[in-house]
Amino acid sequence: MGQVGGLAHNSNNTQLVVFHRAGNVWSAKSFNNDNVVLDKDAIIKEHPIVFLQPDTGAILSSLGGGYFLLPHGVYLDHHDNVWVTDVGLHQVLKFSKGETTPSLVLGTKFVPGAGPDHFCKPTGVVVDREGSVFVSDGYCNSRVVKFSGSGKFLAEFGSAGSAVGVPGEMELVHDITIDQETQLLYIADREKGQVHVMTHEGSFTAVYAVPGKVFAVEFIPSLQQLAVANISSTSGPSKVMLLEPGTGTLLSSHPSSNTAMKMPHCLTFTNNSFFAGEILKPYTVYKLSPPLHHKPREILSILTSSIPPSFIAVIAVLAAIPLAYLAVVIVARCRKRKGAGDFDKNGFQKLLRDYDSSEDEEDLVFKNSKIYR
């Protein structure tokens, strides 16, 4: 597997889709100053679109060999058609379900630009229930482009700008996701650490600020929450943040102390687990399952299931003293730091809400996140 450009899942959550760059690596030598890729012959021969079983990681199928140069985003619509973007080709391609050749191509191959017929390093794509296609474009154009399902250009939205807190003024449009119920789109403005909220008619209604860089956004229908792949603005670890879609309020963070993820480039949620794709070595896909928390009696039943009955009483006595001490410590800490150790119903550790000396610098930054309308 190469650099992981994009992640997605199918409509019934039985397949995880990985879009990777195989042996190609996006470096400072990939493009000239006009955003034209330098090695047009470096087309990926192997299949970079890979379908996996989410629980085991077993490969189910793959496709796309001979079509891509620098894969970036992938999306499966409600018919399980596969939509992908390639920043080297400056194109968006659609593979109809079960097909191995593109049924629709948007953009002009190898030619960066603007307007209805060109993209400049497009990053992501989503499709609404009516079949309208929205492309985040991207590294150069700072816009969202809307097409009909047949590929007819309809409109473009957004403008370039470095100002913070202005809805629709974007710097690097790196990802896009959609809430199919409300028809709201959420757009990742990577370098400014913002998520812009847009209606499917193109009106920008809000922008949420998350300190650090926002590489990916994913609306999760089952949780009714917005997930963000966040690269810390401090020395803290990269995180998956959960936001309240209507307000941009930071609800929780996962994982709160994992340092394995260096730069999660993409994100999806399926089978009750988060999957994050790594853009730095070692190129991999992380499965971030919500932590499980058993009640003491459940832990005891697990432990004693394989223990002879004659030893249960001894174990109980030996365990009672440290457990009692632990309980006293926990109660004391909870009184001192109310709410800091709570987990929500999804098993995610909530961010600290009230300042005390135990908060690190990153959590203080998260607590002070803002919403601009």
N, C-alpha and C positions, 0 to 999 in steps of 0.2 A: 504493500500500500504506500502511496505517495502522500504529499501534502493533502490534507482533507479540506476540500473546498466547501462542500455542502452536505447536509443531512436532511432526510425527510422520512416519512412513513406512509404506508398505503392507507386506504380508507377504513379498513377494519382492523388496523393495528396488528397485523400479523407479519409485516415485513418492515425491516429497517433498510433504508436506501442510503448508500454512501457514494458520493461523487468525488473522486480523488484524481490527483494529477500524475499518478504512476511515477515515471522517472523524470518528469519535467518539474522544474523548480522556478518559481517566480523570483527573480533577483534583479539587481540594479542594471544588469545587462540584457534584460528581456525586451525592453522597449527603447526606441529612440526618443528624442525630445518632442516629437509629434505624436506620441502614443501609438506608433506603428510597431508591431512586434518584429524583432530582428530576424529570428529564425523561423520562417514560414514552413519549413520542411519538417519541423519537430512535432508532427502530428502523432498523437498517442496511438500505438497499434493495439495494445491490449484494451480490454473493456473497462472503462473507468466508472461506469455506473454499475454498482454491485448491490444485489438484494440479499439481505442477511436475515436469519431467524433472530429476533431480538433477544431471546433468553440465552441462546447458546453461541451466537455469532457464526453459526454454520452458513456457508454460502449456498444460496438457493438458485441464483441465476445471475447473469451479468449481460451488459450490452454496451454499445457505443464505440467500439474499437474502430479507429480510422476516421473519426469525426472531430476530435477535440485537440486543443493545444494547451490551454490553461483553464481548466474547469473552475467554476466558482460556486454558483448556487444551484439548488435542485428543489423541485416542488412537485407533489402529486396532487392532481385535482380530484374532485369527487367521483370522477370516472376512472381514476387511477392512470390517467395519461401522465407521462413524465415530461416535465418542463425543466430545462436547464439553461444556464448562462455560461458563456466562455469569454473571459476578459481579453484573451489573445485574439480570438476571432472577431470580437465585438458583435456577438450574435446571441440570439435566444433561439433554442431549438425545442420542438415538441416531438416526442415519440408517443404515438397513440398506443394504448394498452395492448400488449402482446406483439407489437411491431418492433423491428430492429433497425429500421431506417426512418429518418425524420419525416413527419407528415406536414410540418410547418417550420419555416425558418424566417426569423425576423432579423433585420439588420443586414448590412453589406459586409461580406467576409473580408477580414483583414483591413477594413477601411473605417477608422474612427471618425466620428462626426456627431452632428446634432440633427434636429428636424425629424420628420416622420420615417425616414429610411435608414437612419444610422444611429448607432449607439457609440459610447466611448467607455469601454470597460464596464459593461453592465454586470450587476452583482447578484440580483435576486429577481424572482418572479412569483406571483400568486394569481389565482383565478377565482373570481367570485361565482356565486350560484347561477347567475345569469350567463356566465361564460365570458365575461369581460376579463381581459388580461392586463395585469399591472406589472411593470418592469421598473426596478430601482436602477437608475442609470446616473451615476455610479461613481466612478473615480474622477470623471472629468466634467460631467454635465450637471450634477447636483439637482436631479429632477426625477419625477415619477412619470412614466409614459403609459398611457392607456390605449389598448387595442381591442377590437372586437375579437370574438373567438376565431374568426377566419383570418385574422391578421391585419385588418384595416385600421390604420391610425385614427384615433378618435380625439385625443387631447394630451397635453402634458401639463404637469403641475410642479410648483416649487421654483425656487430661485437660488442662485449661489450667494453665499454670504458667510462671514465669520462671526456675526453678532450672536450672542447667546440669549436664548429665551424668546426668539421671534418665530412663531409658527410658520413653517414653510420655507424658512431661510436656512439652507443646508450647505454643508461643506463637503462631506464625503458620504454619499448615500450607500451604505454597505449591506443592508438587508431589509426585507419587507415581509410582513405577515398580515393576516386578515382574520377578523372575527366574523364568521359567516352569518351569525344571527343579527348583529347590529350593522354589518357591512362597513365597519370601521377598519381602516388600515393603519398599521403602526410601522414607522420607518426609522431605521437605525441611522443616526447621524454620527458616524464612528468617532471622528477626532474630537468633536465637541462634547461627546458624552451625553447625547440627547436622543430621545425618542419622540418623533413627531406623530401626531394623530391626525388622520385625514379621512373624510367621508369618501365614498366611492364616486361621488360627483366631483371631487377635487377640492373641497373646502377644508383648509387646515383649521382645526378647532382648538388644539392645545399642543404643548411640547413639554415633555417630562425630562428633567435634568438628573442624571446619575453620574456622580463624580467618577472619573476614570474614562476609559474608552468603551463604547458600546459596539461590539463586533456583530452580535446577532440578536434577533428578537423572535419570539415564538409565542403566539397566543394559544393557550391550552383550554379547549372547551370544557373538558371534564373538571378542571379546577376553577374555571372562570377567572384565570389569572394570566398575566403577561410575564413571560420569562425573558431574561436578558443575560447574555454572556458578557460579563464585565471584566475588563482588564484593569487592575487597580491603578489608581493614580499615585499610590504610595508603594511601599515595598511589600505590602500584604499580598496574599495569594489571589489568584484569579477565582472568580465565583460565578455561580448561576444565581441571579437575583430574581425574586418574585415580586411583581408590582400589581397593585390594584388597577385594573384597566381604566376605570372611570376617573380616578384621581391622580394616578401616578405614585401613590403612596408605596413606599418600600415595606413589604410585608415580612419577608424572610430571606434567608441566605443559605445556600447549600453548595458545596460543603463549607463550613465556617473556618476550617483550619487545614484543609487539604492543599498541599503545595505541589502535587503531581502535575496539575494542569499548568502549563506555561502560558499558552496563548490560544484559548478556545475560539476557533474561527467561526464555528457554526453550531447549531443547537436544534434538537427536536425532542419531543416527549411522546413516548409510546409504551404500552404495556406497563404503565405506572412507574416508569423510569425515565430519567433524563439521559440523553446521549449528547456528548460534546466532542467535536472533532478538532484535533490538534493540528496547527499549521507549522509548528516547530518540531524538530527532531526530539524524541522518536515520534514519527507520524503515527497517530493511533486514534481510536475512538474510545472515549471513556464512558462507562455506564455508571451513572450516579443514582443509585437507588436510595430512596428515603430511608433513614435509619429505623430499625425496629427496636421497640422498647417494650419488653415483657414485664408483667407484674411479678413481684417476688415469688408468688405461689406458682406462676407459670414456669419461672426459672427453676424452682425447686422440683417441679414435676418432671422437667426435662432431665435434670441432674439425677434424680432418683429412679428414673425409668430403667436404668441398667445396673442399679446398685442393689445388692441383696438386702432384704428387709432387716436383717440383724444389725446392719450398719447405719440404718437411717437415723435411729435415736442418737447415736454417737455423733453423726454428722450435724444433726440439728443443734446439739449442745455446743459443738465446736464453732458452728456458724453464728450462734446467737450473740456472742460477745462482740465480734467485729461488726456484725450487722447493726446491733444496737448503737455502737459508737458511730458508725456511718450515718445512721438515721439522725443522731444528734447534730452531727456536722452539717448535714444537708439542711435540716430545719434552720440552723443558725445562719447559714449562708443565704437561704431563701429570704429570711427576715431582713438580712442586710442588703440583699440585692434582689428585691422583689421583681419578678418577671423575667430576669436575665436567663434563667434556664428553662423556660417554658418551650414546649414544642407544640406546633399546631396540629390539626387533625391529619395533615398529610405527612407528618413526621419530620418537618423542617424546623430547624432552630430559628426562633424569632430573633430579630435584631434588638439590641438593647435600646430602650426608649428613654431612660433617664440617666443623666450623667452621674457616674461615680468614678473613683480612681482606678477601677479595674478595666474601664473601657480603653481599648487601644485606639490609636490615631485613625485607623481606617473606619472603625465603627462610628467614631465621632463624625467623620465626613459623611458616611451614609445617613446618619441620623438627621443631618442638616440638608438633605436633598430637597430640591424645590420643584414646584410645578409652575410653569408659565402658561398663561392663556392668551 
